[in-house]
């Protein structure tokens, strides 16, 4: 008979490595976690994996996101990791957002390095937060030190071409050399753009027609041609820091500055060392191209761009690329962006009006979500959510026990009050005057305070007046 997996010992493995060079990291984590699970009596259901992704880029860790989504299914109760930093390097503020679905699903974290991590206990939360703060701070320190080292190398001009190598160059150990096949393409682009009637789109289409491999992606685009024409490195100049980029720290005006994740990447004054390595194009050709780019850009004021309802959502039927919007005399029209950016060698001039698309979408929404069958499905889904929100049997038992305890205390209080009332009825009238009257307050019995002095003095005067006639008779 197959052994039934109990929810308490059902576990999943989470494996992550930050760099592609850590080729042995995942297998070693898997071996150690399998041994750990066997020693603790856990049954491994499955594993979730993220390779070559930073622990701080949680939104890109699809394995982690899938595990987070499955936490509420009740299939597993434990996540096994090699170390807390493998689970994530988010800071304590971000940790609350990412961990909440695991806590809600009753799933806990257990690592080989730190052991069991209790997210429900105050002491466990403090220990986890302190450790997590150290893991997150490690990334910040690493970013600052790396940026500072790159800045020092850039000031001396010994960091290759100034950052990652560009199309046409390669560098290693401070040495830079030309890739001649790519350099020919660069020279052709510069020369072609200086010809009369040349355009960025025409150059991209020509390159795609000749099936020349682009720097990135599968096809040449207007943006890739423009980037090559604007790259000063092709004159043999070392250029570093032209863009203010970086997750935690960046270089601006020759200094290391902190950055936030929400900061936009902006242009900055770069560090330049002219004639540092062999040039692909001359300075004179590069300057002519820059003037031509500026002249063709024009000085017209940019109009407010229209927001097209389906821009980027409509796909071309031939190339499966996104379709962008434009305004024509008959209204908004969506056309293939691939054709617009790369020419007819990559796709056709496909276009469609916006009006029939919107009408079709509205009709589908009405059929899918506003019809009677759709409303019935919605009612059933709401009922299912309400059923899940009802108290669980364990909570009902606790609630019934508390109710019985409360009713018992209430019955005892009422019995005491009733007994006191019966005793007061059986007492003679003279005893009742001398007896303190009971009064029920809350759940106990207290005595009524003594009569005021005024009442006592009236009683004494009445008694003395009743005795006065017998005294005169004597």
Backbone torsions as a table, in degrees:
resi	resn	phi	psi	omega
1	UNK	NA	134.6	-179.3
2	UNK	-68.5	138.8	-179.8
3	UNK	-72.1	130.9	179.2
4	UNK	-80.2	133.1	-180.0
5	UNK	-85.0	116.2	178.7
6	UNK	-78.2	145.7	-178.9
7	UNK	-59.2	-31.4	-176.8
8	UNK	-69.7	-27.5	-178.7
9	UNK	-111.6	9.9	176.5
10	UNK	-82.0	125.1	-174.3
11	UNK	-133.1	158.3	172.4
12	UNK	-126.3	152.8	177.3
13	UNK	-100.0	140.4	171.5
14	UNK	-120.1	119.8	-176.2
15	UNK	-118.8	134.6	180.0
16	UNK	-149.4	142.1	170.1
17	UNK	-131.4	147.9	-172.6
18	UNK	-90.5	-23.2	-170.9
19	UNK	-132.9	146.4	178.0
20	UNK	-65.5	-20.7	180.0
21	UNK	-76.5	-14.4	-179.2
22	UNK	-84.1	64.0	-173.0
23	UNK	-68.1	-27.8	-177.9
24	UNK	-94.8	-1.0	-174.7
25	UNK	-66.7	-49.7	-177.2
26	UNK	-63.3	-49.1	178.8
27	UNK	-59.8	-40.6	180.0
28	UNK	-67.1	-38.5	176.3
29	UNK	-62.5	-42.1	-178.2
30	UNK	-63.7	-41.8	-179.7
31	UNK	-63.9	-48.4	-177.4
32	UNK	-65.9	-39.1	-179.5
33	UNK	-70.4	-34.4	176.5
34	UNK	-64.3	-42.1	176.1
35	UNK	-62.7	-43.0	-178.7
36	UNK	-63.9	-42.7	179.4
37	UNK	-63.4	-39.0	179.4
38	UNK	-65.7	-39.8	-178.9
39	UNK	-70.3	-27.9	-178.9
40	UNK	-95.7	-3.1	178.6
41	UNK	80.9	22.6	179.1
42	UNK	-88.2	147.4	174.8
43	UNK	-106.6	120.1	-176.2
44	UNK	-83.4	120.0	177.9
45	UNK	-82.5	-48.9	-177.7
46	UNK	-162.4	179.2	176.0
47	UNK	-132.4	149.6	176.2
48	UNK	-116.0	138.1	-168.1
49	UNK	-132.2	136.8	171.5
50	UNK	-134.0	119.8	-177.2
51	UNK	-112.5	138.0	175.3
52	UNK	56.7	43.3	178.3
53	UNK	-132.6	132.8	179.3
54	UNK	-65.4	147.2	178.5
55	UNK	-67.6	-15.1	178.8
56	UNK	-90.9	-14.0	178.9
57	UNK	-93.1	61.4	-173.3
58	UNK	-65.0	-33.4	-179.1
59	UNK	-66.9	-14.1	177.9
60	UNK	-103.0	-2.8	-179.8
61	UNK	-89.1	89.3	-173.3
62	UNK	-69.6	-29.7	174.7
63	UNK	-64.7	-44.1	178.0
64	UNK	-63.5	-42.6	-179.3
65	UNK	-64.8	-37.8	177.4
66	UNK	-66.0	-40.4	177.5
67	UNK	-64.8	-39.6	178.3
68	UNK	-64.2	-38.3	178.9
69	UNK	-67.7	-35.2	-177.2
70	UNK	-83.4	-4.0	-175.9
71	UNK	-64.3	-30.1	-178.0
72	UNK	-85.3	1.2	-177.6
73	UNK	-77.9	-19.4	-178.0
74	UNK	80.7	8.6	-178.4
75	UNK	-76.2	-30.5	-177.9
76	UNK	-138.2	157.1	-177.1
77	UNK	-120.5	-10.6	-174.2
78	UNK	-135.5	139.3	170.5
79	UNK	-110.3	125.7	179.9
80	UNK	-105.4	126.1	178.3
81	UNK	-130.5	158.4	176.1
82	UNK	-69.8	-43.8	-178.4
83	UNK	-148.1	160.0	-179.7
84	UNK	-62.1	-31.7	179.4
85	UNK	-73.1	-19.4	173.8
86	UNK	-70.7	-33.8	177.8
87	UNK	-66.9	-34.6	178.1
88	UNK	165.8	149.2	177.0
89	UNK	-110.1	23.7	177.7
90	UNK	-69.4	151.7	179.7
91	UNK	-75.2	168.1	-175.0
92	UNK	-58.0	-30.9	-179.9
93	UNK	-69.9	-43.2	176.9
94	UNK	-71.7	-27.9	-177.0
95	UNK	-60.5	-37.8	-179.9
96	UNK	-58.9	-39.3	179.9
97	UNK	-67.3	-45.1	-174.9
98	UNK	-75.8	-28.1	-174.1
99	UNK	-88.9	-22.5	-173.4
100	UNK	-52.8	-45.7	179.4
101	UNK	-61.4	-31.6	177.9
102	UNK	-68.8	-44.5	178.2
103	UNK	-63.0	-42.8	-179.8
104	UNK	-62.9	-33.6	179.1
105	UNK	-86.0	2.8	-179.9
106	UNK	73.2	25.2	-179.5
107	UNK	-100.4	136.8	179.6
108	UNK	-118.2	164.6	-179.4
109	UNK	-107.4	139.3	176.9
110	UNK	-140.2	128.7	-177.1
111	UNK	-121.2	156.2	176.9
112	UNK	-68.3	-36.1	-176.0
113	UNK	-78.0	-45.8	-175.1
114	UNK	-102.7	-11.1	-177.8
115	UNK	80.8	-151.2	-179.3
116	UNK	-73.4	135.1	178.2
117	UNK	-113.6	114.5	-176.2
118	UNK	-95.2	108.8	179.2
119	UNK	-83.9	-8.0	-177.8
120	UNK	-95.2	-27.6	-178.5
121	UNK	-87.2	142.6	-178.4
122	UNK	-61.9	-43.0	179.3
123	UNK	-63.6	-41.7	178.1
124	UNK	-63.8	-38.6	178.4
125	UNK	-64.5	-41.2	179.6
126	UNK	-64.6	-44.8	-179.2
127	UNK	-63.5	-44.0	179.6
128	UNK	-62.8	-42.6	-178.3
129	UNK	-64.7	-41.2	179.1
130	UNK	-64.2	-45.5	178.1
131	UNK	-63.5	-40.2	-178.7
132	UNK	-67.2	-36.5	177.3
133	UNK	-62.7	-38.6	176.2
134	UNK	-66.1	-38.8	177.8
135	UNK	-64.4	-41.6	-179.9
136	UNK	-69.7	-36.4	-179.6
137	UNK	-67.4	-29.2	177.9
138	UNK	-59.3	-41.5	179.0
139	UNK	-64.8	-39.9	179.3
140	UNK	-65.4	-44.3	178.9
141	UNK	-63.5	-41.0	179.3
142	UNK	-64.0	-41.5	179.0
143	UNK	-63.7	-43.7	-179.3
144	UNK	-64.8	-44.8	-178.9
145	UNK	-66.9	-39.0	178.8
146	UNK	-65.1	-44.2	179.4
147	UNK	-63.8	-40.2	179.3
148	UNK	-65.5	-40.2	177.0
149	UNK	-65.4	-40.9	177.7
150	UNK	-65.4	-37.4	179.0
151	UNK	-65.5	-40.4	178.0
152	UNK	-64.1	-40.5	178.2
153	UNK	-67.6	-36.5	-179.7
154	UNK	-67.2	-37.4	179.4
155	UNK	-62.8	-30.0	178.4
156	UNK	-92.9	-6.5	178.6
157	UNK	69.7	34.4	-176.9
158	UNK	-121.9	32.2	178.5
159	UNK	-115.5	52.7	179.4
160	UNK	67.0	-127.0	177.6
161	UNK	-90.3	-2.1	-176.2
162	UNK	104.2	71.8	-175.7
163	UNK	101.0	-161.9	179.3
164	UNK	-60.0	147.6	-178.5
165	UNK	-66.0	147.4	-179.3
166	UNK	-103.1	169.9	-179.7
167	UNK	-59.6	122.5	-178.2
168	UNK	106.1	-15.6	-179.2
169	UNK	-128.5	155.7	168.1
170	UNK	-138.5	153.2	-179.1
171	UNK	-146.0	151.4	176.8
172	UNK	-163.5	135.6	178.2
173	UNK	55.6	36.9	177.9
174	UNK	81.6	-3.9	179.9
175	UNK	-100.7	142.8	-177.4
176	UNK	-123.5	134.4	176.1
177	UNK	-137.8	162.3	-175.0
178	UNK	-95.3	136.8	169.9
179	UNK	-93.0	105.6	-167.2
180	UNK	-63.4	-38.6	179.7
181	UNK	-60.8	-41.9	178.7
182	UNK	-73.9	-34.1	179.3
183	UNK	-64.2	-34.5	177.6
184	UNK	-63.2	-39.3	178.7
185	UNK	-65.5	-41.0	180.0
186	UNK	-62.9	-45.9	179.7
187	UNK	-63.1	-38.9	179.4
188	UNK	-64.3	-40.9	179.7
189	UNK	-62.2	-45.9	179.2
190	UNK	-62.5	-44.5	-179.4
191	UNK	-67.6	-39.7	-178.4
192	UNK	-66.6	-37.3	-177.1
193	UNK	-69.0	-26.6	179.2
194	UNK	-78.7	-7.9	178.8
195	UNK	-75.9	154.5	-179.8
196	UNK	-66.2	134.3	177.4
197	UNK	80.4	2.7	-179.3
198	UNK	-73.7	151.0	177.6
199	UNK	-141.5	159.8	179.2
200	UNK	-63.6	-41.2	-179.6
201	UNK	-67.3	-38.9	177.7
202	UNK	-64.2	-39.4	178.1
203	UNK	-65.4	-42.7	178.9
204	UNK	-62.4	-42.4	179.3
205	UNK	-64.3	-38.7	179.1
206	UNK	-64.5	-42.8	178.6
207	UNK	-64.3	-40.9	178.4
208	UNK	-66.7	-36.3	177.9
209	UNK	-64.3	-36.1	178.3
210	UNK	-83.7	-0.9	178.6
211	UNK	57.8	41.6	175.4
212	UNK	-80.8	129.4	-178.9
213	UNK	-65.9	130.8	-178.9
214	UNK	-81.0	168.2	177.0
215	UNK	-61.4	-40.2	179.2
216	UNK	-140.9	152.7	178.0
217	UNK	77.7	-161.7	-175.2
218	UNK	-107.7	-21.9	-176.8
219	UNK	-135.4	158.5	173.5
220	UNK	-79.4	138.7	178.6
221	UNK	-124.9	169.2	177.3
222	UNK	-59.5	-40.1	-178.3
223	UNK	-65.7	-37.5	-179.8
224	UNK	-70.8	-35.8	176.5
225	UNK	-67.2	-43.2	179.4
226	UNK	-63.2	-39.6	-179.8
227	UNK	-61.7	-39.4	178.4
228	UNK	-67.0	-42.4	-179.2
229	UNK	-66.1	-25.5	-178.2
230	UNK	-95.3	-1.8	-175.2
231	UNK	-84.5	113.3	-176.6
232	UNK	-72.6	-16.7	-178.4
233	UNK	-61.4	-24.1	-178.3
234	UNK	-69.6	-9.3	173.7
235	UNK	-88.6	4.9	-178.0
236	UNK	87.3	13.3	-178.6
237	UNK	-94.4	136.9	172.3
238	UNK	-77.9	123.8	-177.4
239	UNK	-131.5	123.2	179.4
240	UNK	-137.4	136.1	173.4
241	UNK	84.8	30.6	178.4
242	UNK	-75.7	-15.5	177.8
243	UNK	-126.2	133.4	179.2
244	UNK	-83.3	83.5	-175.7
245	UNK	-123.3	159.5	-179.4
246	UNK	144.2	146.0	-176.7
247	UNK	-78.0	-41.1	-177.8
248	UNK	-117.3	-36.4	-179.3
249	UNK	-138.5	152.8	179.8
250	UNK	-148.7	171.3	178.6
251	UNK	-104.7	129.1	175.2
252	UNK	-139.5	124.1	179.2
253	UNK	53.9	39.7	176.2
254	UNK	78.8	11.4	-179.3
255	UNK	-128.8	153.1	176.7
256	UNK	-86.4	123.7	-178.7
257	UNK	-124.8	148.8	176.4
258	UNK	-75.3	150.1	177.4
259	UNK	-131.0	152.7	172.0
260	UNK	-103.3	160.5	-179.2
261	UNK	-63.1	-28.8	-177.2
262	UNK	-82.7	-9.7	-178.8
263	UNK	-67.9	140.6	179.3
264	UNK	-82.9	151.4	175.6
265	UNK	-78.6	122.7	-177.3
266	UNK	-126.0	165.0	178.1
267	UNK	-74.1	148.6	179.9
268	UNK	-139.1	165.4	178.1
269	UNK	-76.5	114.9	-174.2
270	UNK	-82.4	167.0	171.0
271	UNK	-91.4	123.6	-174.0
272	UNK	-124.2	132.9	171.8
273	UNK	-123.9	101.6	-177.6
274	UNK	-66.8	152.4	174.3
275	UNK	53.1	46.7	-178.9
276	UNK	-88.7	-26.6	178.6
277	UNK	-149.5	179.2	-175.1
278	UNK	-66.5	134.9	-178.6
279	UNK	-85.8	151.9	174.2
280	UNK	-96.1	-38.3	175.3
281	UNK	-126.0	154.5	-178.8
282	UNK	-76.5	159.6	178.3
283	UNK	-62.5	-36.2	-178.9
284	UNK	-64.6	-43.5	177.8
285	UNK	-65.7	-41.7	-180.0
286	UNK	-61.5	-43.1	179.6
287	UNK	-64.9	-39.9	178.3
288	UNK	-62.7	-41.2	179.2
289	UNK	-64.6	-40.7	180.0
290	UNK	-63.7	-40.8	178.4
291	UNK	-64.0	-38.7	180.0
292	UNK	-67.4	-39.0	177.0
293	UNK	-62.2	-42.0	179.7
294	UNK	-67.0	-42.2	-179.2
295	UNK	-64.0	-40.0	-178.1
296	UNK	-75.6	-22.0	178.0
297	UNK	-68.2	-36.1	176.9
298	UNK	78.9	172.8	-179.4
299	UNK	-115.3	18.2	-179.2
300	UNK	-70.7	147.1	178.7
301	UNK	-74.7	133.7	-178.2
302	UNK	-72.8	128.6	179.9
303	UNK	-78.8	157.6	177.2
304	UNK	-65.0	122.7	-176.8
305	UNK	-72.2	139.4	177.4
306	UNK	-80.4	141.0	177.5
307	UNK	-91.0	111.5	-179.1
308	UNK	-88.2	133.9	-171.8
309	UNK	-59.9	-40.6	-172.3
310	UNK	-113.3	15.9	-179.3
311	UNK	-62.2	128.2	-179.4
312	UNK	85.1	-16.2	179.7
313	UNK	-92.9	-30.9	178.5
314	UNK	-81.5	132.2	-178.3
315	UNK	-109.9	144.2	177.6
316	UNK	-71.2	137.0	-179.0
317	UNK	-72.7	-18.0	-178.9
318	UNK	-93.2	-52.6	-175.2
319	UNK	-102.9	-6.8	-177.6
320	UNK	63.4	18.4	176.8
321	UNK	-85.2	163.3	-179.8
322	UNK	-70.0	149.3	178.5
323	UNK	-110.0	133.9	-179.1
324	UNK	-102.9	160.7	-176.3
325	UNK	-98.2	152.0	173.6
326	UNK	-151.2	161.0	-177.2
327	UNK	-104.0	127.2	176.5
328	UNK	-118.0	-179.8	-179.7
329	UNK	-64.4	-29.8	-179.2
330	UNK	-90.5	2.2	178.8
331	UNK	120.8	-164.2	-178.4
332	UNK	-69.9	138.5	-179.5
333	UNK	-134.8	141.2	176.9
334	UNK	-107.5	132.4	-177.4
335	UNK	-130.2	160.3	-176.6
336	UNK	-69.6	121.4	178.8
337	UNK	-70.8	-32.2	-180.0
338	UNK	-62.0	-44.1	176.9
339	UNK	-64.6	-41.0	-177.1
340	UNK	-64.5	-34.0	-175.1
341	UNK	-95.7	-25.8	-173.0
342	UNK	-120.6	-14.4	179.1
343	UNK	96.9	-177.7	-174.3
344	UNK	-74.0	-8.6	179.1
345	UNK	-72.8	-21.1	-177.3
346	UNK	-103.9	-29.3	-179.1
347	UNK	-161.2	-178.4	-179.0
348	UNK	-103.9	171.1	-178.4
349	UNK	-85.2	63.9	-177.8
350	UNK	-79.3	139.7	179.4
351	UNK	-151.9	154.0	179.6
352	UNK	-150.1	143.6	179.3
353	UNK	-73.4	152.6	-177.9
354	UNK	-76.5	-35.7	-173.1
355	UNK	-57.2	-52.0	179.7
356	UNK	-65.3	-30.9	177.2
357	UNK	-64.2	-47.8	-179.6
358	UNK	-62.7	-41.5	179.0
359	UNK	-61.6	-40.9	178.7
360	UNK	-65.2	-41.9	-179.2
361	UNK	-65.8	-42.9	178.7
362	UNK	-60.7	-43.2	179.8
363	UNK	-62.8	-41.5	179.5
364	UNK	-66.2	-38.4	178.3
365	UNK	-63.8	-42.4	178.9
366	UNK	-63.7	-41.2	179.7
367	UNK	-68.6	-37.1	-172.8
368	UNK	-84.3	-33.8	-171.0
369	UNK	-119.0	-16.5	-176.1
370	UNK	-114.7	-0.2	177.5
371	UNK	-79.8	167.3	-179.1
372	UNK	-61.4	-45.1	176.6
373	UNK	-60.5	-37.1	179.0
374	UNK	-66.8	-40.8	178.4
375	UNK	-65.9	-36.0	175.9
376	UNK	-63.0	-42.6	177.5
377	UNK	-62.5	-37.8	178.8
378	UNK	-65.0	-42.1	178.4
379	UNK	-61.6	-44.3	179.8
380	UNK	-63.8	-38.7	178.2
381	UNK	-65.1	-40.1	178.3
382	UNK	-65.8	-40.0	177.4
383	UNK	-63.7	-38.5	177.7
384	UNK	-64.3	-40.4	177.7
385	UNK	-64.4	-40.3	178.0
386	UNK	-64.4	-38.9	177.9
387	UNK	-63.1	-39.8	178.9
388	UNK	-68.9	-28.3	-178.6
389	UNK	-80.8	-12.5	179.6
390	UNK	-68.8	156.5	-179.6
391	UNK	-60.0	141.5	177.9
392	UNK	-78.0	160.7	-179.2
393	UNK	-53.4	-38.4	180.0
394	UNK	-63.7	-38.7	178.0
395	UNK	-69.8	-35.3	179.0
396	UNK	-66.1	-40.2	178.1
397	UNK	-61.5	-44.6	179.2
398	UNK	-63.8	-40.1	-179.6
399	UNK	-66.7	-40.3	178.6
400	UNK	-64.5	-41.3	179.4
401	UNK	-62.5	-42.5	178.5
402	UNK	-65.9	-39.0	179.2
403	UNK	-63.9	-43.5	178.2
404	UNK	-62.2	-40.2	179.0
405	UNK	-63.2	-43.1	179.9
406	UNK	-65.1	-43.7	-180.0
407	UNK	-64.9	-35.6	176.9
408	UNK	-64.0	-45.4	177.7
409	UNK	-62.3	-40.0	179.4
410	UNK	-65.0	-39.8	179.5
411	UNK	-65.3	-41.1	177.8
412	UNK	-61.6	-41.6	179.5
413	UNK	-63.7	-44.4	179.0
414	UNK	-65.6	-37.2	177.8
415	UNK	-63.4	-43.1	179.1
416	UNK	-63.3	-42.0	179.0
417	UNK	-64.6	-39.8	179.5
418	UNK	-66.1	-41.5	178.4
419	UNK	-62.1	-42.7	179.5
420	UNK	-63.7	-37.0	179.1
421	UNK	-67.2	-40.6	179.0
422	UNK	-65.5	-40.4	178.0
423	UNK	-62.8	-37.4	179.3
424	UNK	-66.6	-33.8	179.7
425	UNK	-70.4	-33.2	-178.4
426	UNK	-80.2	-14.0	-179.0
427	UNK	-74.2	144.4	175.7
428	UNK	-65.5	159.2	-177.4
429	UNK	-60.7	-38.7	-179.7
430	UNK	-64.9	-35.4	179.4
431	UNK	-71.9	-32.4	179.6
432	UNK	-64.1	-34.5	-179.2
433	UNK	-68.9	-35.9	-180.0
434	UNK	-82.0	-23.6	-176.8
435	UNK	-79.6	140.0	174.6
436	UNK	-70.0	132.1	-179.1
437	UNK	-77.7	130.0	176.8
438	UNK	-79.7	148.6	175.5
439	UNK	-135.5	129.7	-179.4
440	UNK	-82.3	125.6	176.6
441	UNK	-130.7	118.9	179.3
442	UNK	63.6	-123.2	-177.4
443	UNK	-105.2	2.5	-177.7
444	UNK	-124.4	-175.9	-179.0
445	UNK	-122.8	133.5	177.5
446	UNK	-129.4	161.2	-179.5
447	UNK	-90.7	146.6	177.0
448	UNK	-75.7	136.8	-178.1
449	UNK	-59.3	161.6	178.7
450	UNK	-61.0	160.0	176.6
451	UNK	-66.7	153.8	-178.6
452	UNK	-67.2	163.7	179.9
453	UNK	-60.9	-34.6	-179.5
454	UNK	-62.0	-42.5	179.1
455	UNK	-65.2	-39.4	-179.6
456	UNK	-66.2	-42.1	-179.0
457	UNK	-66.3	-37.6	176.4
458	UNK	-63.9	-39.0	179.0
459	UNK	-63.7	-42.6	-179.2
460	UNK	-65.4	-41.0	179.3
461	UNK	-64.9	-35.6	178.1
462	UNK	-65.0	-40.8	-179.8
463	UNK	-67.6	-40.5	-179.5
464	UNK	-66.8	-36.3	178.7
465	UNK	-68.0	-32.5	178.2
466	UNK	-71.0	-27.5	180.0
467	UNK	-86.3	-15.7	-174.1
468	UNK	-62.7	-43.7	-179.2
469	UNK	-59.5	-43.2	179.6
470	UNK	-61.1	-31.9	-179.8
471	UNK	-68.9	-41.5	179.2
472	UNK	-68.7	-33.7	177.8
473	UNK	-62.6	-42.5	176.0
474	UNK	-60.1	NA	NA
